[in-house]
Amino acid sequence: MAAVSLHQAFGAIQTHGFCNESGSQQRFGNFSVKLVSKGFGVDVRLLKRGSCSSSDWKLHVIQASTSSTSVADPVSSPSNNNINDSRKKSSETALILIRHGESLWNEKNLFTGCVDVPLTKKGVEEAIEAGKRISNIPVDMIYTSALIRAQMTAMLAMTQHRRKKVPIIMHNESEQAKAWSQIFSEDTKKQSIPVIAAWQLNERMYGELQGLNKQETADKYGKEQVHEWRRSYDIPPPNGESLEMCAERAVAYFKENIEPQLLSGKHVMIAAHGNSLRSIIMYLDKLTSQEVISLELSTGIPMLYIFKEGKFIRRGSPVGPTEAGVYAYTRSLALYRQKLDEMMSH
Ligand SMILES: O=C(O)[C@@H](CO)OP(=O)(O)O
């Protein structure tokens, strides 16, 4: 975090808070002030309680930008001396997991697996609701499976996000697709969120159960057999993938592609499926193959993890902006939300 004295850094100051420019001796806690200097909008926080003697002020620089309307992303503004380098040294990043909203085959109670079925109207509503819950959590990158129900969920959820960045699907499937979808403005790029679709995050392949009715299958093969196919760790359904096989690709993808992004300071959202997410959660929460049997994920409920010092800390499901109990928030996330509130009130 950059600690600079007020006079060192800026000439004119406008404060929003308890202090005024005359430097009265009021006591105060952390609050945001806006410095305007040489046409640059710079948001800062006071480092510690103290007097308003401006020469003594130590300031936390949250973000400097040339645009007064740009949103400071306080979560990615960590303790280091170089604001341009802030992202790399971010001390914590957010990881959001969302199982897709209800699909047309969930509604019909059919085994779906890798069949590419869209959301129902209820699923669309669930995705929007999920979006409200995460509307204050920073998102820099989105990973989805290659299946439309996960992609619809991610996109619908992002319609609710207060940061208003634009999610853009990356097309790297061929050189031409890559070339033809290039963006030629750095500013526009900064206001967008890359969306990466990866088949490795697809639902577990359900083999010869795909398209069959779950109840009828249980009636035919017995409840226990079907439960074993659906929830055991290492028993695959006929010609399909076990959870273990699904984990081999989904968790490997997570480790190779997503973890490095979190490590580099990016906040990530993953929209995927009941079983591909169960396998990832098994890894994040260090569940045993016995414990994962009883792990059930509801459609459209976002889960939040904080990645800090190489560890994943489960924070529960974020609540919406109107709800009081923001138990999911860390201090950094609360700051990010505060920033968004400030942006909205301007
Ligand atoms: O049909 C599927 O693809 C999955 C998720 O809906 O079923 P299960 O409930 O057995 O995980």
The ligand as an ORCA input file, in Angstrom:
! r2SCAN-3c Opt
* xyz 0 1
  O     -28.553    -35.127    -15.063
  C     -27.464    -34.609    -14.778
  O     -26.635    -34.278    -15.645
  C     -27.103    -34.377    -13.335
  C     -27.405    -32.972    -12.939
  O     -28.723    -32.602    -13.167
  O     -27.820    -35.281    -12.571
  P     -27.547    -35.637    -11.045
  O     -28.695    -35.036    -10.300
  O     -27.583    -37.125    -11.015
  O     -26.234    -35.092    -10.636
*
